[in-house]
Amino acid sequence: MNMRTTLAAISLGLALAGAAKADCYADYKAKREPPLQLAYGVAQIPDGACGSTADAASALAPRLAAAGWTLLKVVSLFGPDGLEERKASAGDQFLRY
């Protein structure tokens, strides 16, 4: 293989690997006050924060705080296959933050 062919193969491999990554989502509980409001929501999480609920919380808390919410708990992490079953429960907090 010449250098050009090798680079093309590497580039193609990286592109395919990136396309194969699944999206990562978290469902969470948050609060805002006064008056006290509680919310359940679903948010997309960056791939780098999908390793644990603590990593997801670190990524999500500032996004919620910017809108006046305090993150109480990341309930779980899941892929796109779990979105539909959570959509009704999350209501207007579905993929908002």
N, CA, C and O atoms as a MOPAC input file, in Angstrom:
PM7 MOZYME 1SCF
protein

 N      0.83500 1    -1.18500 1     0.00000 1
 C      0.00000 1     0.00000 1     0.00000 1
 C      0.87600 1     1.24300 1     0.00000 1
 O      1.88100 1     1.31500 1     0.70700 1
 N      0.48500 1     2.19800 1    -0.78900 1
 C      1.22100 1     3.45400 1    -0.74200 1
 C      0.62700 1     4.34700 1     0.33900 1
 O     -0.41000 1     4.02500 1     0.92000 1
 N      1.27700 1     5.45200 1     0.60200 1
 C      0.87800 1     6.35400 1     1.68800 1
 C     -0.52700 1     6.91200 1     1.46600 1
 O     -1.29200 1     7.03400 1     2.42200 1
 N     -0.87300 1     7.24500 1     0.25100 1
 C     -2.19100 1     7.82200 1    -0.04300 1
 C     -3.30300 1     6.80700 1     0.23600 1
 O     -4.33700 1     7.15800 1     0.80400 1
 N     -3.09400 1     5.57800 1    -0.15600 1
 C     -4.08300 1     4.52700 1     0.08600 1
 C     -4.23600 1     4.26700 1     1.58400 1
 O     -5.35000 1     4.08600 1     2.07600 1
 N     -3.13400 1     4.25000 1     2.29300 1
 C     -3.15900 1     4.02600 1     3.74200 1
 C     -3.93600 1     5.14300 1     4.43900 1
 O     -4.77800 1     4.86800 1     5.29400 1
 N     -3.66200 1     6.39100 1     4.08400 1
 C     -4.37300 1     7.51100 1     4.69000 1
 C     -5.86300 1     7.47200 1     4.36300 1
 O     -6.69700 1     7.77400 1     5.21700 1
 N     -6.19100 1     7.10500 1     3.14700 1
 C     -7.60300 1     6.99900 1     2.76700 1
 C     -8.29900 1     5.92500 1     3.58500 1
 O     -9.42900 1     6.12100 1     4.03100 1
 N     -7.64000 1     4.79600 1     3.78500 1
 C     -8.22300 1     3.70600 1     4.56900 1
 C     -8.41400 1     4.11300 1     6.02800 1
 O     -9.43500 1     3.79600 1     6.63700 1
 N     -7.44300 1     4.80700 1     6.57900 1
 C     -7.55800 1     5.27900 1     7.96900 1
 C     -8.69300 1     6.28500 1     8.09900 1
 O     -9.48200 1     6.21100 1     9.04200 1
 N     -8.78200 1     7.21500 1     7.16800 1
 C     -9.85100 1     8.22000 1     7.20100 1
 C    -11.22500 1     7.57500 1     7.11200 1
 O    -12.14100 1     7.95300 1     7.84100 1
 N    -11.36700 1     6.60600 1     6.22400 1
 C    -12.63500 1     5.90600 1     6.08600 1
 C    -12.98300 1     5.15900 1     7.37000 1
 O    -14.13000 1     5.18000 1     7.81600 1
 N    -11.99900 1     4.50700 1     7.95400 1
 C    -12.22700 1     3.78900 1     9.20400 1
 C    -12.67900 1     4.70300 1    10.32500 1
 O    -13.59000 1     4.35900 1    11.08000 1
 N    -12.05400 1     5.86300 1    10.44200 1
 C    -12.44900 1     6.82400 1    11.47600 1
 C    -13.85200 1     7.36100 1    11.22700 1
 O    -14.62700 1     7.52600 1    12.16900 1
 N    -14.18000 1     7.63200 1     9.99000 1
 C    -15.51700 1     8.13100 1     9.65800 1
 C    -16.58400 1     7.10000 1    10.00000 1
 O    -17.62700 1     7.44700 1    10.55400 1
 N    -16.33400 1     5.85200 1     9.67900 1
 C    -17.29700 1     4.80300 1     9.98200 1
 C    -17.42400 1     4.57500 1    11.48000 1
 O    -18.51900 1     4.30800 1    11.97500 1
 N    -16.32800 1     4.67700 1    12.19900 1
 C    -16.37000 1     4.50700 1    13.65300 1
 C    -17.19500 1     5.61900 1    14.28500 1
 O    -17.95700 1     5.36600 1    15.21900 1
 N    -17.05700 1     6.83300 1    13.79600 1
 C    -17.83700 1     7.94700 1    14.32900 1
 C    -19.30800 1     7.77700 1    14.03600 1
 O    -20.14100 1     8.10500 1    14.88200 1
 N    -19.65400 1     7.27700 1    12.87100 1
 C    -21.05000 1     7.07900 1    12.51400 1
 C    -21.67600 1     5.95200 1    13.31900 1
 O    -22.89300 1     5.93600 1    13.50400 1
 N    -20.88700 1     5.02100 1    13.79600 1
 C    -21.41700 1     3.87700 1    14.53100 1
 C    -21.72200 1     4.20700 1    15.98600 1
 O    -22.41600 1     3.44000 1    16.65300 1
 N    -21.22000 1     5.33000 1    16.49300 1
 C    -21.48400 1     5.70500 1    17.87400 1
 C    -22.96800 1     5.94800 1    18.07700 1
 O    -23.62000 1     6.59800 1    17.25900 1
 N    -23.48800 1     5.43000 1    19.15700 1
 C    -24.89200 1     5.65500 1    19.48100 1
 C    -25.01400 1     6.93700 1    20.29500 1
 O    -24.11700 1     7.29500 1    21.05900 1
 N    -26.12300 1     7.60800 1    20.11900 1
 C    -26.37700 1     8.78900 1    20.92700 1
 C    -26.61000 1     8.36300 1    22.36500 1
 O    -27.07100 1     7.25300 1    22.62900 1
 N    -26.29000 1     9.25200 1    23.28800 1
 C    -26.43000 1     8.96800 1    24.70800 1
 C    -27.41200 1     9.96900 1    25.31300 1
 O    -27.34700 1    11.16700 1    25.03600 1
 N    -28.30500 1     9.46700 1    26.12700 1
 C    -29.31900 1    10.29500 1    26.76600 1
 C    -29.37000 1     9.97500 1    28.25400 1
 O    -28.98400 1     8.89000 1    28.68900 1
 N    -29.85600 1    10.94400 1    29.02100 1
 C    -30.04300 1    10.74700 1    30.46000 1
 C    -31.42600 1    11.23000 1    30.83200 1
 O    -31.90300 1    12.23500 1    30.30400 1
 N    -32.07200 1    10.51900 1    31.74000 1
 C    -33.27000 1    11.08200 1    32.33700 1
 C    -32.87900 1    11.57000 1    33.72900 1
 O    -32.03500 1    10.97600 1    34.40000 1
 N    -33.50700 1    12.65400 1    34.14100 1
 C    -33.08100 1    13.34600 1    35.35700 1
 C    -34.26700 1    13.91400 1    36.11900 1
 O    -35.37800 1    14.02400 1    35.59900 1
 N    -33.99400 1    14.27000 1    37.36800 1
 C    -34.94500 1    14.98800 1    38.21200 1
 C    -34.28300 1    16.30000 1    38.59500 1
 O    -33.09100 1    16.34100 1    38.89900 1
 N    -35.06700 1    17.37400 1    38.57800 1
 C    -34.53700 1    18.69900 1    38.89900 1
 C    -35.58400 1    19.49600 1    39.66900 1
 O    -36.76500 1    19.14700 1    39.69400 1
 N    -35.12300 1    20.57300 1    40.29500 1
 C    -36.05100 1    21.45300 1    41.01900 1
 C    -35.73900 1    22.90600 1    40.70200 1
 O    -34.63600 1    23.25100 1    40.27600 1
 N    -36.73900 1    23.74500 1    40.92200 1
 C    -36.58100 1    25.19300 1    40.78000 1
 C    -37.47000 1    25.82000 1    41.84700 1
 O    -38.58000 1    25.34900 1    42.09400 1
 N    -36.98000 1    26.88300 1    42.47700 1
 C    -37.77300 1    27.57500 1    43.49100 1
 C    -37.35600 1    29.02600 1    43.61100 1
 O    -36.29100 1    29.37900 1    43.10400 1
 N    -38.11500 1    29.87300 1    44.23800 1
 C    -39.49200 1    29.73300 1    44.69200 1
 C    -40.48300 1    30.01900 1    43.57000 1
 O    -40.11100 1    30.71800 1    42.62700 1
 N    -41.66500 1    29.55000 1    43.60600 1
 C    -42.13400 1    28.45900 1    44.45600 1
 C    -41.52000 1    27.14800 1    43.97500 1
 O    -41.02600 1    27.04700 1    42.85100 1
 N    -41.56200 1    26.16800 1    44.83500 1
 C    -40.95400 1    24.88100 1    44.50700 1
 C    -41.62900 1    24.24600 1    43.29300 1
 O    -42.84700 1    24.07100 1    43.26400 1
 N    -40.81400 1    23.90500 1    42.29400 1
 C    -41.26000 1    23.16500 1    41.11800 1
 C    -40.32400 1    21.97700 1    40.95900 1
 O    -39.10500 1    22.11600 1    41.06400 1
 N    -40.89100 1    20.82600 1    40.70900 1
 C    -40.10800 1    19.62300 1    40.45900 1
 C    -40.32800 1    19.19700 1    39.01500 1
 O    -41.42700 1    19.34000 1    38.47800 1
 N    -39.28400 1    18.67500 1    38.39100 1
 C    -39.39600 1    18.26500 1    36.98600 1
 C    -38.65800 1    16.96900 1    36.75000 1
 O    -37.64100 1    16.67800 1    37.38000 1
 N    -39.20000 1    16.20000 1    35.82500 1
 C    -38.54100 1    15.02100 1    35.28500 1
 C    -38.27500 1    15.34500 1    33.82200 1
 O    -39.16800 1    15.81700 1    33.11800 1
 N    -37.05100 1    15.09500 1    33.35900 1
 C    -36.73700 1    15.41200 1    31.98300 1
 C    -35.78200 1    14.42400 1    31.35900 1
 O    -35.25000 1    13.53300 1    32.02100 1
 N    -35.57700 1    14.60400 1    30.06300 1
 C    -34.65300 1    13.79000 1    29.27800 1
 C    -33.76100 1    14.73700 1    28.50100 1
 O    -34.24500 1    15.68700 1    27.88500 1
 N    -32.45200 1    14.48400 1    28.52500 1
 C    -31.49200 1    15.33600 1    27.82200 1
 C    -30.47300 1    14.47900 1    27.09000 1
 O    -30.13600 1    13.37700 1    27.52400 1
 N    -29.99100 1    15.00300 1    25.97300 1
 C    -28.90300 1    14.33600 1    25.27500 1
 C    -27.60200 1    14.69200 1    25.98200 1
 O    -27.39200 1    15.84300 1    26.36500 1
 N    -26.73600 1    13.71100 1    26.15100 1
 C    -25.48000 1    13.86900 1    26.87800 1
 C    -24.32100 1    13.64700 1    25.90800 1
 O    -24.38700 1    12.74800 1    25.06900 1
 N    -23.25700 1    14.45400 1    26.00900 1
 C    -22.09500 1    14.23200 1    25.14100 1
 C    -21.48800 1    12.84300 1    25.36600 1
 O    -21.53500 1    12.30600 1    26.47300 1
 N    -20.92300 1    12.27400 1    24.30800 1
 C    -20.34200 1    10.92900 1    24.40100 1
 C    -19.33900 1    10.81500 1    25.54400 1
 O    -19.27700 1     9.78000 1    26.20700 1
 N    -18.56300 1    11.85100 1    25.78000 1
 C    -17.55200 1    11.81600 1    26.82700 1
 C    -18.11500 1    11.75300 1    28.22800 1
 O    -17.39000 1    11.43000 1    29.16900 1
 N    -19.41700 1    12.05900 1    28.39000 1
 C    -20.04300 1    12.05800 1    29.70600 1
 C    -20.95900 1    10.85300 1    29.90600 1
 O    -21.73000 1    10.81100 1    30.86400 1
 N    -20.87800 1     9.88800 1    29.01800 1
 C    -21.76800 1     8.72300 1    29.09600 1
 C    -21.20600 1     7.58100 1    29.91900 1
 O    -21.83000 1     6.52200 1    29.99300 1
 N    -20.06500 1     7.75700 1    30.53300 1
 C    -19.44500 1     6.67100 1    31.28400 1
 C    -20.14500 1     6.34200 1    32.57900 1
 O    -20.11600 1     5.19500 1    33.02600 1
 N    -20.77800 1     7.33500 1    33.19500 1
 C    -21.45100 1     7.11100 1    34.47600 1
 C    -22.47600 1     8.20800 1    34.70000 1
 O    -22.45800 1     9.23600 1    34.02500 1
 N    -23.36800 1     7.98100 1    35.65300 1
 C    -24.35600 1     9.01700 1    35.96900 1
 C    -23.67300 1    10.24700 1    36.56100 1
 O    -24.16300 1    11.36300 1    36.39000 1
 N    -22.54700 1    10.06100 1    37.25700 1
 C    -21.81100 1    11.20200 1    37.80500 1
 C    -21.23600 1    12.06700 1    36.67800 1
 O    -21.28000 1    13.29500 1    36.75200 1
 N    -20.70000 1    11.42900 1    35.64200 1
 C    -20.18200 1    12.17100 1    34.48600 1
 C    -21.31600 1    12.91100 1    33.78100 1
 O    -21.16000 1    14.06600 1    33.38400 1
 N    -22.45200 1    12.24100 1    33.62900 1
 C    -23.60700 1    12.86400 1    32.99000 1
 C    -24.10200 1    14.04900 1    33.81400 1
 O    -24.47900 1    15.07900 1    33.25400 1
 N    -24.10500 1    13.91100 1    35.13600 1
 C    -24.53500 1    15.00700 1    36.00400 1
 C    -23.62100 1    16.20900 1    35.85500 1
 O    -24.09000 1    17.34700 1    35.84200 1
 N    -22.32300 1    15.97100 1    35.74400 1
 C    -21.36700 1    17.07500 1    35.56700 1
 C    -21.61400 1    17.82000 1    34.25900 1
 O    -21.42200 1    19.03500 1    34.19500 1
 N    -22.03300 1    17.11500 1    33.23000 1
 C    -22.31200 1    17.74400 1    31.94700 1
 C    -23.67600 1    18.43100 1    31.93800 1
 O    -23.83700 1    19.47400 1    31.30400 1
 N    -24.64500 1    17.86500 1    32.62400 1
 C    -26.01700 1    18.36000 1    32.57500 1
 C    -26.30300 1    19.48900 1    33.56600 1
 O    -27.05700 1    20.40600 1    33.23900 1
 N    -25.72900 1    19.44800 1    34.75200 1
 C    -26.03500 1    20.43500 1    35.79400 1
 C    -25.86300 1    21.88500 1    35.33700 1
 O    -26.74600 1    22.70000 1    35.60200 1
 N    -24.76200 1    22.24500 1    34.65900 1
 C    -24.62700 1    23.64300 1    34.23100 1
 C    -25.68400 1    24.06600 1    33.20100 1
 O    -26.11200 1    25.22000 1    33.19400 1
 N    -26.09800 1    23.15200 1    32.34600 1
 C    -27.12800 1    23.46300 1    31.35000 1
 C    -28.45600 1    23.75400 1    32.03900 1
 O    -29.16900 1    24.68400 1    31.66100 1
 N    -28.78300 1    22.95700 1    33.04900 1
 C    -30.01700 1    23.19000 1    33.80100 1
 C    -29.92500 1    24.46800 1    34.62600 1
 O    -30.88200 1    25.23900 1    34.69000 1
 N    -28.77700 1    24.69200 1    35.25600 1
 C    -28.58700 1    25.87800 1    36.09600 1
 C    -28.76100 1    27.16500 1    35.30000 1
 O    -29.27500 1    28.15400 1    35.82100 1
 N    -28.33900 1    27.15700 1    34.05300 1
 C    -28.48300 1    28.34400 1    33.20600 1
 C    -29.95500 1    28.71900 1    33.01200 1
 O    -30.26700 1    29.86900 1    32.70200 1
 N    -30.85000 1    27.76000 1    33.19300 1
 C    -32.28400 1    28.01300 1    33.06000 1
 C    -32.97500 1    28.09100 1    34.42500 1
 O    -34.20400 1    28.11700 1    34.50000 1
 N    -32.18400 1    28.12800 1    35.50100 1
 C    -32.75300 1    28.27700 1    36.83600 1
 C    -33.10500 1    26.98700 1    37.54600 1
 O    -33.72800 1    27.02400 1    38.60700 1
 N    -32.72200 1    25.84500 1    36.99000 1
 C    -33.00700 1    24.55600 1    37.59200 1
 C    -31.78600 1    24.03000 1    38.33700 1
 O    -30.64800 1    24.30900 1    37.96000 1
 N    -32.03400 1    23.26900 1    39.39800 1
 C    -30.98400 1    22.56800 1    40.13500 1
 C    -31.15000 1    21.07700 1    39.89200 1
 O    -32.20800 1    20.51300 1    40.17000 1
 N    -30.11900 1    20.44600 1    39.38000 1
 C    -30.16600 1    19.00200 1    39.13700 1
 C    -30.20000 1    18.27800 1    40.47300 1
 O    -29.34600 1    18.50200 1    41.33100 1
 N    -31.18000 1    17.41700 1    40.64600 1
 C    -31.26800 1    16.60400 1    41.85600 1
 C    -30.62600 1    15.23700 1    41.65400 1
 O    -29.92200 1    14.73700 1    42.53100 1
 N    -30.87800 1    14.62800 1    40.47600 1
 C    -30.38200 1    13.27100 1    40.26100 1
 C    -30.45600 1    12.92100 1    38.78100 1
 O    -31.43200 1    13.24200 1    38.10300 1
 N    -29.41700 1    12.26500 1    38.29100 1
 C    -29.49800 1    11.61100 1    36.98500 1
 C    -30.02500 1    10.21500 1    37.28200 1
 O    -29.38600 1     9.43600 1    37.98900 1
 N    -31.18500 1     9.91000 1    36.73900 1
 C    -31.85100 1     8.64000 1    37.02900 1
 C    -31.16600 1     7.49200 1    36.29600 1
 O    -30.85700 1     6.46400 1    36.89800 1
 N    -30.92600 1     7.66700 1    34.98700 1
 C    -30.30100 1     6.60400 1    34.21300 1
 C    -29.75100 1     7.15200 1    32.90800 1
 O    -30.09600 1     8.25400 1    32.48200 1
 N    -28.89100 1     6.36300 1    32.28500 1
 C    -28.33600 1     6.65600 1    30.96600 1
 C    -28.86500 1     5.60400 1    30.00300 1
 O    -29.00900 1     4.43700 1    30.36900 1
 N    -29.15200 1     6.01600 1    28.77500 1
 C    -29.70900 1     5.07800 1    27.80900 1
 C    -29.44500 1     5.57500 1    26.39300 1
 O    -28.99000 1     6.70100 1    26.19100 1
 N    -29.73300 1     4.73500 1    25.43500 1
 C    -29.55200 1     5.07100 1    24.02700 1
 C    -30.85900 1     5.52000 1    23.40300 1
 O    -31.86500 1     5.66100 1    24.09800 1
 N    -30.85100 1     5.74700 1    22.09200 1
 C    -32.03200 1     6.24800 1    21.40000 1
 C    -33.24900 1     5.32700 1    21.51100 1
 O    -34.38800 1     5.77500 1    21.37300 1
 N    -33.00500 1     4.04800 1    21.76000 1
 C    -34.12300 1     3.11900 1    21.88100 1
 C    -34.98300 1     3.38700 1    23.11300 1
 O    -36.11200 1     2.90100 1    23.17500 1
 N    -34.49000 1     4.14300 1    24.09600 1
 C    -35.27200 1     4.44400 1    25.29400 1
 C    -36.00000 1     5.76700 1    25.24800 1
 O    -36.68800 1     6.12100 1    26.20400 1
 N    -35.86600 1     6.51200 1    24.15600 1
 C    -36.48100 1     7.83800 1    24.07700 1
 C    -38.00500 1     7.79700 1    24.07400 1
 O    -38.65000 1     8.49700 1    24.85300 1
 N    -38.56600 1     6.99300 1    23.21500 1
 C    -40.02000 1     7.00700 1    23.02100 1
 C    -40.77500 1     6.68900 1    24.31000 1
 O    -41.79900 1     7.30800 1    24.59800 1
 N    -40.27700 1     5.73200 1    25.08400 1
 C    -40.98300 1     5.34500 1    26.30800 1
 C    -40.92100 1     6.42900 1    27.38500 1
 O    -41.72600 1     6.40800 1    28.31700 1
 N    -39.98900 1     7.36800 1    27.27900 1
 C    -39.85200 1     8.43000 1    28.28000 1
 C    -40.45600 1     9.76700 1    27.82200 1
 O    -40.58600 1    10.69600 1    28.61800 1
 N    -40.81400 1     9.85400 1    26.57000 1
 C    -41.26200 1    11.12400 1    25.99200 1
 C    -42.49000 1    11.69700 1    26.70400 1
 O    -42.49500 1    12.87800 1    27.05200 1
 N    -43.50100 1    10.91100 1    26.92000 1
 C    -44.72600 1    11.39700 1    27.56200 1
 C    -44.46100 1    11.83600 1    29.00100 1
 O    -44.99100 1    12.85500 1    29.44300 1
 N    -43.64700 1    11.07900 1    29.73300 1
 C    -43.35900 1    11.41800 1    31.12900 1
 C    -42.56900 1    12.71900 1    31.24500 1
 O    -42.76200 1    13.47400 1    32.19800 1
 N    -41.69500 1    12.98600 1    30.29900 1
 C    -40.86100 1    14.18100 1    30.35300 1
 C    -41.61100 1    15.44100 1    29.90300 1
 O    -41.24400 1    16.55000 1    30.29300 1
 N    -42.62700 1    15.28200 1    29.11000 1
 C    -43.41800 1    16.44000 1    28.67800 1
 C    -42.56800 1    17.51900 1    28.03800 1
 O    -41.79400 1    17.24500 1    27.12100 1
 N    -42.71200 1    18.76600 1    28.52700 1
 C    -41.95200 1    19.87900 1    27.91900 1
 C    -40.47900 1    19.86600 1    28.30300 1
 O    -39.70700 1    20.68500 1    27.80500 1
 N    -40.07500 1    18.95200 1    29.17900 1
 C    -38.65500 1    18.81300 1    29.52900 1
 C    -37.95300 1    17.74000 1    28.68600 1
 O    -36.82000 1    17.35800 1    28.97800 1
 N    -38.62900 1    17.26300 1    27.64800 1
 C    -38.07300 1    16.23500 1    26.76900 1
 C    -37.09000 1    16.89800 1    25.78900 1
 O    -37.49000 1    17.69100 1    24.93700 1
 N    -35.81300 1    16.56100 1    25.92400 1
 C    -34.73300 1    17.07700 1    25.06700 1
 C    -34.67500 1    18.59800 1    25.04200 1
 O    -34.26000 1    19.18500 1    24.04300 1
 N    -35.08300 1    19.23600 1    26.12500 1
 C    -35.05100 1    20.69800 1    26.21500 1
 C    -33.66500 1    21.22800 1    26.55800 1
 O    -33.26800 1    22.28500 1    26.06700 1
 N    -32.92600 1    20.50400 1    27.39700 1
 C    -31.62400 1    20.99400 1    27.84800 1
 C    -30.50600 1    20.09700 1    27.38900 1
 O    -29.34100 1    20.36400 1    27.68200 1

